[in-house]
Amino acid sequence: MMRFWIDDQQIEAQTSSTILEAALSAGIRIPTLCHHPALEPYGSCRLCTVEIEKNGKKRFVTSCNYPVEDGLVVRTATPAVLDIRRMIAELLLSRCPKEKQIQDLASEYGVIEPRFKLGEEKCILCGLCCRVCGEMVGVFAINFQNRGTDRSVGAPYGELSEDCIACGACSLVCPTSAISAQRNIFPLTAEDIIRIEEEHLSGERDADLGVCSELFAARTEIQGQDGGVVTSLLARCLDKGVIDAAVVVYQKENNGGRAAAVDDIEGVIKAKGTKYVRVSALAPLIDALRGGKRRVAVVGTPCQIRVIRKLEQLDYFKDEFPDAEIFLVGLFCFESFDYRRLRDHAKGLLGIDIEDADKIQIAKGRYIATLDGMEHSCSVRELENDIREGCRFCGDLVSRLADISIGSVGSAEGYSSVIVRSEKGKKLLDWLSFCREKAVREDIVKLARMKRRNADRNLERIRKGM
């Protein structure tokens, strides 16, 4: 234990503690903007600056990343420290004059009107969003760009994010309204979801399954994944001109999968089967729209569906593609894998290279690869370390924002469970010939609740700073 002083109060703290952590534990307030207990200290906002005295020498340090030391004397509110914070508050207010938290901070330090030219920014460049995306969610969809006065936060090169899963962790930690104003990352708020449901979906609202007008099990003539419904649906709708392109995922050597827009039945058939890896559907969708396609179906996991729904809400997307009609075919997904890790690990467990497999499926808690008619399997729990980190923050099993959702849970072998959620979903289904059976709602709900609990628990860690 370390013994030292903060504002004339003797404090004991663990050797690994920072001054800020020790102060907070002792009930001593030090203001911060860029600090979050669940993330590594960063020290960018400088608001937590304190004065320390050691061996008779004084200096200023950021308390969030300065370790405690025996005999250290810390002062949190000297006139010089308050002057530093006042200047920081004034600079922030001049940059973000309309942000309430910055207004409150400035008011606390007596700053009414900044002396500097007022800006119109929302982002204070604290880095919390970038760090939570990388350190906790493990996606690294956003980061800082440029330097100096041009420094900003966004996806690489200012393009649409290829990796954002719309989990909302960035907006959860953002101290201002900056994240909601970003054009190339896609956190979804509760208000966003309600607006999307009201605008795009129709049916009864189910607490576990989302908006739902029909739930049943189906099987088609095409031998695809389970009932072959997705493949048959796309092929039939292309044939009848209901859609003029579909974004699907192909197996890709050494990478697990790649998304592409196809406009023929042969292209759809080649892509049949679930890959259990996440790839971006954004780029091929945008390319298809810019190439003149106007009725495009996108097959995606819940996180991909959320990203595209958020994209549809943005003014610049509506302005560029005012006549686009996008059909979202959502897949049931409990989790997806990092393909490189999975391939290496599964080879040892299964005794085959999954890249050679004729079919991959997950059923009853087992990962099953079929090669030359023989099944090779292992427990999904054995692949825990191969799961993409971001999946732990996704609470959507059934692609709640899709026009139609399809998956194997809740249906007999050889069938797929189908949830119809919108008029667009019905329009796609109208052209499909299939055998219809009853789906077991309870099985789907059980797994959906489990995934929701897992995500809530992980997001709560961010809220509480665990």
N, C-alpha and C positions, 0 to 999 in steps of 0.2 A: 504493500500500500504506500501511496505517496501522500505526504502531508504538506500542505501549502496554504496560502491565504488568498481569498477573493473578497475584496471590499471589507477588509478587517475581520472577516469571518474565516476561522480555520476550517479547512476542508480536507477530507480523506477521500482518495479515489484510487482506482486500479491503475497500475502502471500503463496499461494500454489506453487509458482514457484521454480525451482531449479536454482542453479548458472548457469548451462549450458544453460538453457532456457532463462534466463535473459540476458546472454552474447550474445547469438545468436540474440535475439530481438534487442539488441543494436548494432549489426554489429560487435561484437568482436568474432574472431574465436578461438575456442578451439578444437583441434583435437579429434576425437573419432573413434572407430571401432565397438564397441558393442552396440552403442546407436542407437535407431530408435524412432522418435517422436510418432509413433503410439503404441509403446510398453512401458511397465513399465520399469523404469530405472533398470539397472542390475549391472553395475560397474565392469565387469569382466576384461576388457582389461587394465584398469588403465591409459589409454592414456590421459584421460581428467583431470588428476591430476592437481590441482592448490594449491597455498599457500594461506591460510586465516589467518587473524589476528583478534583476538577478546580479548578484555580486556587486551591488551598488550602481549598476548601469540600467537605464530605462530605454525601452523601445516599444514600438507598436507592432502587434502581430494579429493575424486573423485567428480567432479563438476556435474556429471549427476544425482546424487542422494542426493546431499547435499542441503537442503532448504535455501533460502535466509533469512537473518536476518537484522533487523535494525542496522545500524552502522558497519556492517561487512566490512572488507577490504579484497579484493581479488586481488591476483597478479597471472597473467596467464603465465608469461614468465621470471621468475627470473632464475638466473643461476642454482639454485638447481632444479627447476621445469624442466628446459630443460635437465638437467642431468638425471632425472628420465625418461623422455620421450625418451631420447637417448638410455638408457639402455633397455627400453621396445622394441624400434625399433630394437635394435641389437639382442635381444632374439627372436623376431618374425622372423627376417631375417634368423637367424640360423635354425629356425624350418621350415620355408617356403621360401627357397631361390629363388624359381622360380615364386612366385606370384607377379604380377606387382604392385598391390596396396601396398604390403609390401616393395617391392623394392623402390617405390616412397617415401614411408614414411621414410625408412632408409636414403635415399638420402637427404631428407629434413633436417634430423638431423645430417648429416655428417657421417653416417655410410656407409663405402664402403665395408669392409670385416669384418664379425663378428669374434670375438675371439673364439667362441665356435664351437663345432663340428656341421657340417652342417647336417640337416635332409632332408627328402624328403616328408614332410607333405604338405597338401594343406589347412587343416582346422586350424584356429587359436583359436578355442574353444571360440568364442565370444558368442555363444548361440542364435544368432538372429534367426536361422532357427527353433530351438526348440520352442522359444517363440512365433514366428508368427504362427506356427502350432497350438500351444495351445491357446494362448490368442486371436487371431483374427479368425483363421479358425475353431478353436474348435475341432480339430481332435485328437491332441496329438499323432501323429503317430511316432514321434521321440523324443529322449531326450538324455541327457548325460549318458554315461555308464562308469563304473570303476572309479578309482581314480589315482591321481598322474600322473606319466609318461604314464600310460595306459589309461588315460581319452580320451574318443572319443565320437562322435555323431553317432547315428544310431537308428534303430528300436530295440525293446526289444530282448535281447539275441542274437543279430546279425542275427536274422532270417528275412525272407522276411516280409515286413510290411503288417499287416492285415488291417490297417486302412488308409494308404496313398491313397488319391484320385487324385494324380497326378495334383494338381491344379497349382503347380509351385510357390506358395507364398514363399517357402523356398529359391528357387534359386533367387527370386526377391530381397531378402534382404541380401543374402550372399555376403560378401565383397571380397571373393576369388572364386576360381573355385572348391571349395571342394564339393559342393552338386552334381555337375555333375559326380563326381568320386565315389559317394556312390553306393554300390551294393544292398542295401536293402530298399532304398526309390526311388520314381519314378517320379520326376518332369519332365514335358515335355516342352522342349523349342520349339520355332517356327521351328528351324532346325530339331528337332526330328520329328515333325509332317510332314514336307515336305518329309523327308526320309521315313517315314512309308507309306505315301500315294504313293510315287513312287515305293516302294518295294512291297506293298501288295494290293493296290487298282487299279481299272481300270474304266474309264468312264470320263464323263465331270465333271469339277470342278465347283460346284455351291457355290456361296459365302455364302449362307444361310444353305444349306443342306449338304455341303461337296461333295466329289467325288461320283457321282451317274450315274449308267448306266441305271437303270429302277426305276420308281416310279408308284405304282398302289395300289389298295385296293383289299384285298383277304378275302375269307371265306372258311373254311374247314368243314368237317363233324363232327369233334370233337368239343364238346361244352367246350371251354376253356374261356380265357379272350378275349372278343370281338370276333374276327374271329377264334380263336383257332389255329392260324398259327404256333406259336412257338411250341406248344405241338405236333401238327401234323407233323411238319418239323422234329423234333427230333425223334419221333416214327418211321416215315417212313425211315429216314436215318439209324437208328439202325437196322431196319428190313432188309434193303438192303445191310448192311455192308459198307455203305459210311463212317460211324463213328463207333468206337467200344466203346465209352463212351460219356456221356454228363454230364456236371456240371450244376445242377439245384438247385433251392431253395425250401425247404419244410417249411411248417408252423411248428413252434416250440413253445411249450407252454411257456408263460411268456417271450419270447424273440423275437417273431415275425417271425424269419426265421433262417434256417441253410442251408448252401450250402453242397452238396454232389455229388459225381460222381456216376452215375448209368450206367449200361450196359444192361438194359432190358426195354422193352416198358412199363411194369407195373410201373416201377420206374418213368418213365417220366410222365405217366398219373397221378400218385399220386401228382406230383409237379405242376400240372396245376393251372393257376391263378396268378395274380400279387399280391405281398405282400406289396409293397410300403415301404419296409425297406431295408437297405443296409447291406449285409453280405459279408464276404470275400470269393471270389472264388479261391484265390491263393492256399490255402492249399490243397483243394480237387483236383485241377488241377495237382499240383506237385505230390501228392500221386498217382493219376491215371497214370501219366507218369512213375513214379518210379515202379509202379506195372505192367508195361509192355504194357499199352495202348499207342497207337501211333497216332491214329486219334481221337482227342477229341474235341467235340463242347462245348463251354462255353456260357451260357446265362448270360448276365450281363447288368448293367446300364452303362451309358457313362463313369463314373469314373472308373468302374471296367475294361471296355474295354481298356481305356487308360493305366491303370497299366499293363495289360497283353501285350499290344503292346510294352510298354517300356521294359518289361521283355524279350520279344523276341529279342530285339536289343542287349542285354548284352551278352558278350562273354562267360561267365561262364554257362549261360543257353544253348547257342548253343553247347558248348562243352559237356554238360551232356546229352542233348537230340537232337543230330544232325538230327535224322530222324523223329522228332515229326511234326505232321501236326495238327495245331490248327484252328478250325473254330469258329469265333467269331460272335455270334448272339446278337446284341445290342438291347436294349429296349429304347423306347422313355422315357425320365424321366425329369420332370420339377423340382421335389424335392422329397426327401424321408424323412421318419420320424424316430425320436427316439421312438422305439416301447413302451417302458415303460411309457414315458410321454404321448404318443398318446393314449395308452389303457386306462389310468386313466382319461384323459380329454374327450375322445370320449364317454366313458361310461355315463358321465353326460350329454353330448350333444345329444347322440343318444338314450339313454335308454336301450342299449344292450351292452354286452361284445363283442368287435370285434373279439375276439378269437373264438367265437361261430358262426361267420358269415359264410355263405356258399360261399359268393363272396364279394370281395372288389373292388371298382373301383372309379376312379375320372373322372367326366364328367361335362363339362360346369361349371367349378368352384365349383363343389360340391363333397364332400367326401360321397360315398354311400356304405353302408353295407347292404347286402341282407341276411335275415334270414327267413327260412321257407316261401319263396316266397314274403316276405314283405320287401320293401326298407325303410331304416332308413338313413337319410342324414343330413348334415350340410354344411355350407359354408367352403371352404378350408381356407378362411381368418380367421375363428374362430380357426383354428389349427396352426396359425402362430408360436406360441411359441413351438410347438412340432416338427418343421422342424429341421433336422440336420444342425448344424451351417456350416459345410463344403459345403453344397449345395449352399450356397449363393456365393461361389467362383467358381462354375462350370458354364461355359457358353455353354455347349453342351447339347442340348435337344435330338438330334437324333442319338447319338452314331456314330459320324462321322468317327471313325476309325474302325468300325466293318466291317465284310464281308457282312452282311445283317442286316438291321435295321428294327424294327417292333414296331408299336404303334397304339393307337386308334385315335390320332389326324389326321384330314384330311380324315376320312372315315365315311361311314354311320354306323348306329347302327348294330351290328352283324358282322362288317367287321374290318379288321386291315389294316393300311397303311404299305406298304412294300417298302423299298429302297434297291435295290441291288447295291453293291459297288465293288465287286471283282469276279474273276473267281471261287473262293471258294464259294461265295454266290450263284452264278449261279448253281454250282454243287449240292449244297444242295437243291435248288429249283426245279431242274430237276426231282426229284423223288416225288414231291408233287402234288397231285390232288386238285384243288381248283377252286372256282368261282372267276372270275376276273372282277373288276370294276375300274372306274377311281377314283384316289385319288385327293382331293382338295389341291393342292400344297400351295395355298395362306394361308390356315388355318395353315398348318405346319410352314410356313415361319413366320407368325405373332407371333406365340408362341416362335419359335426359336430365333427371334430377341429380344423379350422381355427378354428371359433368358440371352442372350448374353449381353444385356445392363446392367442387374442387376449385372452380374459377373464383367463386366468391371468397373462398378461404385465401387464395393467393392475392387477390386484389385487396383484401382486408389487411394483408401484411404490408402493402404499400400505404394504405390509409393510416395505419397505426405506426408505420416506420419500423416494422420488425425485421 
